[in-house]
Amino acid sequence: KKLLRDGAERTVDKLWELCGRILDQFTETECRNYFKHCGYRHT
């Protein structure tokens, strides 16, 4: 959430672009670990 707030985009298109840039900052392993920690599991 902080990264989205820091980006402070004002249009939907710019917000989606920001989301893409933010996601690029995280590795696949980090994402997997996050979901695993939240209780999700691969099926």
CHARMM internal coordinates of N, CA and C (Angstrom, degrees):
IC EDIT
DIST 1 N 1 CA 1.4491
DIST 1 CA 1 C 1.5251
ANGL 1 N 1 CA 1 C 110.50
DIST 1 C 2 N 1.3106
ANGL 1 CA 1 C 2 N 115.74
DIHE 1 N 1 CA 1 C 2 N -38.94
DIST 2 N 2 CA 1.4634
ANGL 1 C 2 N 2 CA 118.78
DIHE 1 CA 1 C 2 N 2 CA -178.63
DIST 2 CA 2 C 1.5236
ANGL 2 N 2 CA 2 C 111.14
DIHE 1 C 2 N 2 CA 2 C -60.72
DIST 2 C 3 N 1.3245
ANGL 2 CA 2 C 3 N 116.11
DIHE 2 N 2 CA 2 C 3 N -42.29
DIST 3 N 3 CA 1.4640
ANGL 2 C 3 N 3 CA 119.38
DIHE 2 CA 2 C 3 N 3 CA -179.30
DIST 3 CA 3 C 1.5229
ANGL 3 N 3 CA 3 C 110.97
DIHE 2 C 3 N 3 CA 3 C -63.71
DIST 3 C 4 N 1.3349
ANGL 3 CA 3 C 4 N 117.28
DIHE 3 N 3 CA 3 C 4 N -36.61
DIST 4 N 4 CA 1.4651
ANGL 3 C 4 N 4 CA 120.34
DIHE 3 CA 3 C 4 N 4 CA 177.29
DIST 4 CA 4 C 1.5242
ANGL 4 N 4 CA 4 C 110.70
DIHE 3 C 4 N 4 CA 4 C -67.63
DIST 4 C 5 N 1.3291
ANGL 4 CA 4 C 5 N 116.15
DIHE 4 N 4 CA 4 C 5 N -43.30
DIST 5 N 5 CA 1.4725
ANGL 4 C 5 N 5 CA 119.05
DIHE 4 CA 4 C 5 N 5 CA 179.12
DIST 5 CA 5 C 1.5259
ANGL 5 N 5 CA 5 C 110.88
DIHE 4 C 5 N 5 CA 5 C -64.29
DIST 5 C 6 N 1.3246
ANGL 5 CA 5 C 6 N 115.87
DIHE 5 N 5 CA 5 C 6 N -41.70
DIST 6 N 6 CA 1.4663
ANGL 5 C 6 N 6 CA 119.68
DIHE 5 CA 5 C 6 N 6 CA -179.61
DIST 6 CA 6 C 1.5258
ANGL 6 N 6 CA 6 C 111.64
DIHE 5 C 6 N 6 CA 6 C -62.34
DIST 6 C 7 N 1.3353
ANGL 6 CA 6 C 7 N 116.56
DIHE 6 N 6 CA 6 C 7 N -32.04
DIST 7 N 7 CA 1.4624
ANGL 6 C 7 N 7 CA 120.76
DIHE 6 CA 6 C 7 N 7 CA 179.30
DIST 7 CA 7 C 1.5151
ANGL 7 N 7 CA 7 C 112.47
DIHE 6 C 7 N 7 CA 7 C -70.36
DIST 7 C 8 N 1.3220
ANGL 7 CA 7 C 8 N 116.84
DIHE 7 N 7 CA 7 C 8 N -32.22
DIST 8 N 8 CA 1.4665
ANGL 7 C 8 N 8 CA 124.52
DIHE 7 CA 7 C 8 N 8 CA 175.38
DIST 8 CA 8 C 1.5315
ANGL 8 N 8 CA 8 C 113.83
DIHE 7 C 8 N 8 CA 8 C 48.42
DIST 8 C 9 N 1.3205
ANGL 8 CA 8 C 9 N 116.41
DIHE 8 N 8 CA 8 C 9 N 42.94
DIST 9 N 9 CA 1.4668
ANGL 8 C 9 N 9 CA 119.71
DIHE 8 CA 8 C 9 N 9 CA 178.06
DIST 9 CA 9 C 1.5236
ANGL 9 N 9 CA 9 C 109.88
DIHE 8 C 9 N 9 CA 9 C -74.61
DIST 9 C 10 N 1.3337
ANGL 9 CA 9 C 10 N 117.17
DIHE 9 N 9 CA 9 C 10 N 147.47
DIST 10 N 10 CA 1.4642
ANGL 9 C 10 N 10 CA 121.35
DIHE 9 CA 9 C 10 N 10 CA -173.85
DIST 10 CA 10 C 1.5201
ANGL 10 N 10 CA 10 C 114.58
DIHE 9 C 10 N 10 CA 10 C -112.53
DIST 10 C 11 N 1.3239
ANGL 10 CA 10 C 11 N 117.91
DIHE 10 N 10 CA 10 C 11 N -4.70
DIST 11 N 11 CA 1.4601
ANGL 10 C 11 N 11 CA 119.51
DIHE 10 CA 10 C 11 N 11 CA 177.85
DIST 11 CA 11 C 1.5242
ANGL 11 N 11 CA 11 C 108.82
DIHE 10 C 11 N 11 CA 11 C -122.61
DIST 11 C 12 N 1.3152
ANGL 11 CA 11 C 12 N 115.82
DIHE 11 N 11 CA 11 C 12 N 156.99
DIST 12 N 12 CA 1.4587
ANGL 11 C 12 N 12 CA 120.49
DIHE 11 CA 11 C 12 N 12 CA -179.56
DIST 12 CA 12 C 1.5241
ANGL 12 N 12 CA 12 C 110.59
DIHE 11 C 12 N 12 CA 12 C -61.70
DIST 12 C 13 N 1.3170
ANGL 12 CA 12 C 13 N 117.14
DIHE 12 N 12 CA 12 C 13 N -44.65
DIST 13 N 13 CA 1.4713
ANGL 12 C 13 N 13 CA 120.13
DIHE 12 CA 12 C 13 N 13 CA -179.81
DIST 13 CA 13 C 1.5226
ANGL 13 N 13 CA 13 C 111.61
DIHE 12 C 13 N 13 CA 13 C -60.27
DIST 13 C 14 N 1.3198
ANGL 13 CA 13 C 14 N 116.87
DIHE 13 N 13 CA 13 C 14 N -44.84
DIST 14 N 14 CA 1.4666
ANGL 13 C 14 N 14 CA 120.67
DIHE 13 CA 13 C 14 N 14 CA -179.96
DIST 14 CA 14 C 1.5252
ANGL 14 N 14 CA 14 C 110.74
DIHE 13 C 14 N 14 CA 14 C -67.18
DIST 14 C 15 N 1.3291
ANGL 14 CA 14 C 15 N 116.75
DIHE 14 N 14 CA 14 C 15 N -34.68
DIST 15 N 15 CA 1.4594
ANGL 14 C 15 N 15 CA 120.40
DIHE 14 CA 14 C 15 N 15 CA 177.91
DIST 15 CA 15 C 1.5259
ANGL 15 N 15 CA 15 C 110.89
DIHE 14 C 15 N 15 CA 15 C -64.70
DIST 15 C 16 N 1.3395
ANGL 15 CA 15 C 16 N 117.29
DIHE 15 N 15 CA 15 C 16 N -42.21
DIST 16 N 16 CA 1.4679
ANGL 15 C 16 N 16 CA 120.76
DIHE 15 CA 15 C 16 N 16 CA 177.25
DIST 16 CA 16 C 1.5205
ANGL 16 N 16 CA 16 C 111.00
DIHE 15 C 16 N 16 CA 16 C -64.12
DIST 16 C 17 N 1.3231
ANGL 16 CA 16 C 17 N 117.12
DIHE 16 N 16 CA 16 C 17 N -39.78
DIST 17 N 17 CA 1.4666
ANGL 16 C 17 N 17 CA 120.33
DIHE 16 CA 16 C 17 N 17 CA 177.26
DIST 17 CA 17 C 1.5303
ANGL 17 N 17 CA 17 C 110.34
DIHE 16 C 17 N 17 CA 17 C -61.79
DIST 17 C 18 N 1.3297
ANGL 17 CA 17 C 18 N 115.68
DIHE 17 N 17 CA 17 C 18 N -41.96
DIST 18 N 18 CA 1.4633
ANGL 17 C 18 N 18 CA 120.64
DIHE 17 CA 17 C 18 N 18 CA 178.50
DIST 18 CA 18 C 1.5242
ANGL 18 N 18 CA 18 C 110.62
DIHE 17 C 18 N 18 CA 18 C -63.34
DIST 18 C 19 N 1.3241
ANGL 18 CA 18 C 19 N 117.30
DIHE 18 N 18 CA 18 C 19 N -42.38
DIST 19 N 19 CA 1.4723
ANGL 18 C 19 N 19 CA 120.84
DIHE 18 CA 18 C 19 N 19 CA 177.51
DIST 19 CA 19 C 1.5243
ANGL 19 N 19 CA 19 C 110.56
DIHE 18 C 19 N 19 CA 19 C -57.23
DIST 19 C 20 N 1.3110
ANGL 19 CA 19 C 20 N 116.96
DIHE 19 N 19 CA 19 C 20 N -43.46
DIST 20 N 20 CA 1.4622
ANGL 19 C 20 N 20 CA 120.78
DIHE 19 CA 19 C 20 N 20 CA 178.52
DIST 20 CA 20 C 1.5147
ANGL 20 N 20 CA 20 C 112.03
DIHE 19 C 20 N 20 CA 20 C -61.99
DIST 20 C 21 N 1.3203
ANGL 20 CA 20 C 21 N 116.50
DIHE 20 N 20 CA 20 C 21 N -43.09
DIST 21 N 21 CA 1.4712
ANGL 20 C 21 N 21 CA 120.13
DIHE 20 CA 20 C 21 N 21 CA 179.11
DIST 21 CA 21 C 1.5259
ANGL 21 N 21 CA 21 C 111.01
DIHE 20 C 21 N 21 CA 21 C -65.71
DIST 21 C 22 N 1.3260
ANGL 21 CA 21 C 22 N 116.61
DIHE 21 N 21 CA 21 C 22 N -38.94
DIST 22 N 22 CA 1.4639
ANGL 21 C 22 N 22 CA 120.42
DIHE 21 CA 21 C 22 N 22 CA 179.38
DIST 22 CA 22 C 1.5277
ANGL 22 N 22 CA 22 C 110.31
DIHE 21 C 22 N 22 CA 22 C -65.60
DIST 22 C 23 N 1.3314
ANGL 22 CA 22 C 23 N 116.90
DIHE 22 N 22 CA 22 C 23 N -44.67
DIST 23 N 23 CA 1.4651
ANGL 22 C 23 N 23 CA 119.94
DIHE 22 CA 22 C 23 N 23 CA -179.37
DIST 23 CA 23 C 1.5202
ANGL 23 N 23 CA 23 C 111.94
DIHE 22 C 23 N 23 CA 23 C -61.55
DIST 23 C 24 N 1.3210
ANGL 23 CA 23 C 24 N 116.89
DIHE 23 N 23 CA 23 C 24 N -31.95
DIST 24 N 24 CA 1.4664
ANGL 23 C 24 N 24 CA 120.69
DIHE 23 CA 23 C 24 N 24 CA 178.60
DIST 24 CA 24 C 1.5306
ANGL 24 N 24 CA 24 C 112.15
DIHE 23 C 24 N 24 CA 24 C -64.36
DIST 24 C 25 N 1.3299
ANGL 24 CA 24 C 25 N 117.34
DIHE 24 N 24 CA 24 C 25 N -17.75
DIST 25 N 25 CA 1.4609
ANGL 24 C 25 N 25 CA 121.29
DIHE 24 CA 24 C 25 N 25 CA -178.92
DIST 25 CA 25 C 1.5286
ANGL 25 N 25 CA 25 C 112.78
DIHE 24 C 25 N 25 CA 25 C -78.36
DIST 25 C 26 N 1.3318
ANGL 25 CA 25 C 26 N 117.45
DIHE 25 N 25 CA 25 C 26 N -13.91
DIST 26 N 26 CA 1.4577
ANGL 25 C 26 N 26 CA 121.66
DIHE 25 CA 25 C 26 N 26 CA -175.99
DIST 26 CA 26 C 1.5242
ANGL 26 N 26 CA 26 C 110.60
DIHE 25 C 26 N 26 CA 26 C -109.14
DIST 26 C 27 N 1.3215
ANGL 26 CA 26 C 27 N 115.53
DIHE 26 N 26 CA 26 C 27 N 137.87
DIST 27 N 27 CA 1.4601
ANGL 26 C 27 N 27 CA 119.89
DIHE 26 CA 26 C 27 N 27 CA 178.52
DIST 27 CA 27 C 1.5269
ANGL 27 N 27 CA 27 C 109.66
DIHE 26 C 27 N 27 CA 27 C -79.45
DIST 27 C 28 N 1.3221
ANGL 27 CA 27 C 28 N 115.57
DIHE 27 N 27 CA 27 C 28 N 163.38
DIST 28 N 28 CA 1.4649
ANGL 27 C 28 N 28 CA 120.57
DIHE 27 CA 27 C 28 N 28 CA 177.22
DIST 28 CA 28 C 1.5267
ANGL 28 N 28 CA 28 C 110.26
DIHE 27 C 28 N 28 CA 28 C -59.55
DIST 28 C 29 N 1.3253
ANGL 28 CA 28 C 29 N 116.61
DIHE 28 N 28 CA 28 C 29 N -39.50
DIST 29 N 29 CA 1.4630
ANGL 28 C 29 N 29 CA 120.94
DIHE 28 CA 28 C 29 N 29 CA -179.71
DIST 29 CA 29 C 1.5241
ANGL 29 N 29 CA 29 C 111.03
DIHE 28 C 29 N 29 CA 29 C -63.70
DIST 29 C 30 N 1.3269
ANGL 29 CA 29 C 30 N 117.17
DIHE 29 N 29 CA 29 C 30 N -42.48
DIST 30 N 30 CA 1.4613
ANGL 29 C 30 N 30 CA 120.17
DIHE 29 CA 29 C 30 N 30 CA 178.01
DIST 30 CA 30 C 1.5256
ANGL 30 N 30 CA 30 C 111.08
DIHE 29 C 30 N 30 CA 30 C -60.55
DIST 30 C 31 N 1.3179
ANGL 30 CA 30 C 31 N 116.26
DIHE 30 N 30 CA 30 C 31 N -42.30
DIST 31 N 31 CA 1.4657
ANGL 30 C 31 N 31 CA 120.84
DIHE 30 CA 30 C 31 N 31 CA 179.92
DIST 31 CA 31 C 1.5193
ANGL 31 N 31 CA 31 C 110.79
DIHE 30 C 31 N 31 CA 31 C -65.34
DIST 31 C 32 N 1.3227
ANGL 31 CA 31 C 32 N 116.86
DIHE 31 N 31 CA 31 C 32 N -44.93
DIST 32 N 32 CA 1.4742
ANGL 31 C 32 N 32 CA 120.59
DIHE 31 CA 31 C 32 N 32 CA 178.10
DIST 32 CA 32 C 1.5271
ANGL 32 N 32 CA 32 C 110.75
DIHE 31 C 32 N 32 CA 32 C -59.75
DIST 32 C 33 N 1.3232
ANGL 32 CA 32 C 33 N 116.72
DIHE 32 N 32 CA 32 C 33 N -44.88
DIST 33 N 33 CA 1.4627
ANGL 32 C 33 N 33 CA 120.72
DIHE 32 CA 32 C 33 N 33 CA -179.71
DIST 33 CA 33 C 1.5236
ANGL 33 N 33 CA 33 C 111.49
DIHE 32 C 33 N 33 CA 33 C -63.87
DIST 33 C 34 N 1.3158
ANGL 33 CA 33 C 34 N 117.32
DIHE 33 N 33 CA 33 C 34 N -38.00
DIST 34 N 34 CA 1.4618
ANGL 33 C 34 N 34 CA 121.33
DIHE 33 CA 33 C 34 N 34 CA 178.30
DIST 34 CA 34 C 1.5274
ANGL 34 N 34 CA 34 C 110.34
DIHE 33 C 34 N 34 CA 34 C -61.03
DIST 34 C 35 N 1.3322
ANGL 34 CA 34 C 35 N 116.58
DIHE 34 N 34 CA 34 C 35 N -50.30
DIST 35 N 35 CA 1.4611
ANGL 34 C 35 N 35 CA 119.82
DIHE 34 CA 34 C 35 N 35 CA -178.84
DIST 35 CA 35 C 1.5275
ANGL 35 N 35 CA 35 C 111.10
DIHE 34 C 35 N 35 CA 35 C -65.37
DIST 35 C 36 N 1.3231
ANGL 35 CA 35 C 36 N 117.02
DIHE 35 N 35 CA 35 C 36 N -38.53
DIST 36 N 36 CA 1.4647
ANGL 35 C 36 N 36 CA 120.76
DIHE 35 CA 35 C 36 N 36 CA 177.94
DIST 36 CA 36 C 1.5250
ANGL 36 N 36 CA 36 C 109.78
DIHE 35 C 36 N 36 CA 36 C -62.20
DIST 36 C 37 N 1.3208
ANGL 36 CA 36 C 37 N 117.05
DIHE 36 N 36 CA 36 C 37 N -44.69
DIST 37 N 37 CA 1.4589
ANGL 36 C 37 N 37 CA 122.21
DIHE 36 CA 36 C 37 N 37 CA 179.39
DIST 37 CA 37 C 1.5318
ANGL 37 N 37 CA 37 C 111.24
DIHE 36 C 37 N 37 CA 37 C -61.70
DIST 37 C 38 N 1.3245
ANGL 37 CA 37 C 38 N 116.91
DIHE 37 N 37 CA 37 C 38 N -33.22
DIST 38 N 38 CA 1.4704
ANGL 37 C 38 N 38 CA 121.82
DIHE 37 CA 37 C 38 N 38 CA -179.75
DIST 38 CA 38 C 1.5283
ANGL 38 N 38 CA 38 C 112.36
DIHE 37 C 38 N 38 CA 38 C -79.65
DIST 38 C 39 N 1.3218
ANGL 38 CA 38 C 39 N 117.15
DIHE 38 N 38 CA 38 C 39 N -1.94
DIST 39 N 39 CA 1.4537
ANGL 38 C 39 N 39 CA 120.31
DIHE 38 CA 38 C 39 N 39 CA 176.47
DIST 39 CA 39 C 1.5131
ANGL 39 N 39 CA 39 C 115.28
DIHE 38 C 39 N 39 CA 39 C 98.92
DIST 39 C 40 N 1.3180
ANGL 39 CA 39 C 40 N 117.17
DIHE 39 N 39 CA 39 C 40 N 0.29
DIST 40 N 40 CA 1.4633
ANGL 39 C 40 N 40 CA 119.98
DIHE 39 CA 39 C 40 N 40 CA 176.77
DIST 40 CA 40 C 1.5199
ANGL 40 N 40 CA 40 C 108.93
DIHE 39 C 40 N 40 CA 40 C -80.83
DIST 40 C 41 N 1.3168
ANGL 40 CA 40 C 41 N 116.11
DIHE 40 N 40 CA 40 C 41 N 149.69
DIST 41 N 41 CA 1.4541
ANGL 40 C 41 N 41 CA 118.71
DIHE 40 CA 40 C 41 N 41 CA 177.06
DIST 41 CA 41 C 1.5158
ANGL 41 N 41 CA 41 C 109.48
DIHE 40 C 41 N 41 CA 41 C -138.03
DIST 41 C 42 N 1.3208
ANGL 41 CA 41 C 42 N 114.38
DIHE 41 N 41 CA 41 C 42 N 152.56
DIST 42 N 42 CA 1.4614
ANGL 41 C 42 N 42 CA 121.46
DIHE 41 CA 41 C 42 N 42 CA -179.98
DIST 42 CA 42 C 1.5200
ANGL 42 N 42 CA 42 C 109.14
DIHE 41 C 42 N 42 CA 42 C -72.73
DIST 42 C 43 N 1.3315
ANGL 42 CA 42 C 43 N 116.64
DIHE 42 N 42 CA 42 C 43 N 132.12
DIST 43 N 43 CA 1.4756
ANGL 42 C 43 N 43 CA 119.87
DIHE 42 CA 42 C 43 N 43 CA 178.69
DIST 43 CA 43 C 1.5070
ANGL 43 N 43 CA 43 C 109.99
DIHE 42 C 43 N 43 CA 43 C -118.41
END
COOR INIT
IC SEED 1 N 1 CA 1 C
IC BUILD
